[in-house]
Amino acid sequence: MAEVESFTLDHTKVKAPYVRLISEEKGKSGDVISNYDLRFVQPNENAIPTAGLHTIEHLLADLLRDEMSGIIDCSPFGCRTGFHLITWGEHSTTEIAVALKKALKKIADEIEWEDVQGTDIVSCGNYRDHSLFSAKEWARKIVEDGISDQPFERHVV
């Protein structure tokens, strides 16, 4: 079996919330795809409830693209402690952390239900499982805790 980087990470040593570069892959034409760990809560100490995480996922899909270019995908971890962010090109963890902070502040302070895309039976595979209230509460907590651009020491942006 292939070694999966995420499963080799010592989850007891990281200090969430943070942004961490997981890997950069270079294609045959020289294109670079980068994978980032956007860790919102401390692993094995907390987890974001599914409905709130689902709504954050829908909002980040839009809001992160407003903050930076090259976004391919932003998908939640099954452990519900954060997200994978996949981008074209190379971005610093500081750039990602700043964009993430802006997006989460918008979720916490500005977003209304009408702003959440893809929440009906046609556009979402589990449209009943959303909570804007939870998304706002978690976004507020993550911003208040501060987002670090380093996973093992706190360097809040």
C-alpha positions in Angstrom: 0.0 0.0 0.0 1.1 3.6 -0.7 2.2 5.7 2.3 -0.3 8.5 2.9 1.4 11.6 4.3 -1.6 12.5 6.5 -1.3 9.2 8.3 2.3 9.8 9.1 1.7 13.2 10.7 1.9 13.1 14.5 -1.5 14.5 15.3 -0.4 15.0 19.0 2.3 17.5 18.1 0.3 20.0 15.9 -1.2 23.2 17.3 -4.5 24.1 15.6 -5.8 26.2 14.0 -3.1 26.3 11.3 -2.3 26.0 7.6 0.3 23.3 6.6 1.7 22.4 3.2 1.2 18.7 2.8 2.7 18.2 -0.7 3.4 19.7 -4.1 3.1 17.5 -7.2 4.7 18.5 -10.5 3.0 17.3 -13.7 4.7 16.3 -16.9 4.2 19.8 -18.3 5.7 21.4 -15.2 2.3 22.4 -13.7 2.3 22.3 -9.9 -0.6 21.2 -7.7 -0.3 21.9 -4.0 -2.2 20.2 -1.2 -2.7 22.1 2.1 -3.9 21.0 5.5 -6.3 23.7 6.9 -6.7 22.4 10.4 -9.4 24.2 12.3 -9.6 22.3 15.6 -7.1 20.3 17.6 -7.1 16.7 16.5 -8.6 14.2 19.0 -9.7 17.0 21.2 -12.6 18.4 19.2 -14.5 18.0 15.9 -16.8 20.3 14.0 -20.4 18.8 13.9 -21.3 17.6 10.4 -24.0 20.2 9.6 -21.7 23.1 10.4 -18.7 21.6 8.6 -20.9 21.0 5.6 -22.0 24.6 5.5 -18.5 25.8 6.0 -17.5 23.6 3.0 -20.1 25.2 0.7 -19.1 28.7 1.8 -15.3 28.2 1.5 -15.8 26.8 -2.0 -16.9 30.3 -2.9 -15.2 32.6 -0.5 -11.7 31.3 -0.9 -11.9 31.8 -4.6 -12.8 35.4 -3.9 -9.6 35.8 -1.9 -7.0 34.0 -4.1 -6.6 32.4 -7.5 -5.8 28.8 -8.3 -8.2 27.1 -6.1 -9.1 23.6 -7.3 -10.9 22.1 -4.4 -11.5 22.5 -0.6 -12.9 19.3 1.0 -13.4 18.4 4.6 -11.4 15.7 6.4 -13.4 12.7 7.5 -12.3 13.4 11.1 -14.1 16.8 10.9 -11.1 18.8 12.2 -10.4 20.7 9.0 -10.0 20.6 5.2 -7.8 19.8 2.4 -7.2 22.7 0.1 -5.9 21.8 -3.4 -4.5 24.6 -5.6 -2.7 25.2 -8.9 0.8 26.5 -8.3 2.7 27.3 -5.1 1.3 29.5 -2.4 2.9 30.3 1.0 1.1 29.0 4.1 0.9 32.7 5.1 -1.0 33.6 1.9 -3.4 30.7 2.5 -3.8 31.6 6.2 -4.6 35.2 5.4 -7.2 34.2 2.7 -8.7 31.6 5.1 -9.0 34.2 7.9 -10.8 36.6 5.6 -13.2 33.9 4.4 -13.9 32.8 8.0 -14.5 36.4 9.2 -17.1 36.8 6.4 -18.8 33.6 7.5 -18.8 34.7 11.1 -19.9 38.3 10.5 -21.6 38.8 7.1 -23.0 35.6 5.6 -26.8 35.1 5.5 -28.5 31.9 4.6 -29.3 33.2 1.1 -25.5 33.5 0.5 -24.9 29.8 0.9 -24.8 28.1 -2.5 -25.8 24.6 -3.3 -28.2 23.9 -0.4 -31.2 22.4 -2.3 -32.0 18.8 -3.4 -30.8 19.4 -6.9 -27.3 20.9 -6.1 -26.3 19.1 -2.9 -26.0 15.4 -2.0 -27.2 15.9 1.6 -29.1 19.2 1.5 -30.8 18.6 4.8 -27.5 18.5 6.7 -26.5 22.2 6.9 -26.3 24.6 9.8 -25.4 28.2 9.2 -25.6 28.9 12.9 -23.0 26.2 13.6 -20.8 27.4 10.7 -20.9 30.9 12.1 -20.1 29.8 15.6 -17.1 27.7 14.5 -15.8 30.3 12.1 -15.9 32.9 14.9 -14.0 30.5 17.3 -11.4 29.7 14.7 -10.7 33.3 14.0 -10.6 34.2 17.7 -8.2 31.3 18.3 -6.0 32.7 15.5 -4.8 30.9 12.4 -1.1 30.0 12.4 1.0 29.6 9.2 3.0 27.0 11.1 1.6 23.6 12.3 3.9 22.9 15.2 4.3 26.3 16.7 1.9 29.2 17.0 2.7 31.9 14.4 -0.7 33.6 14.1 -1.3 35.7 10.9 
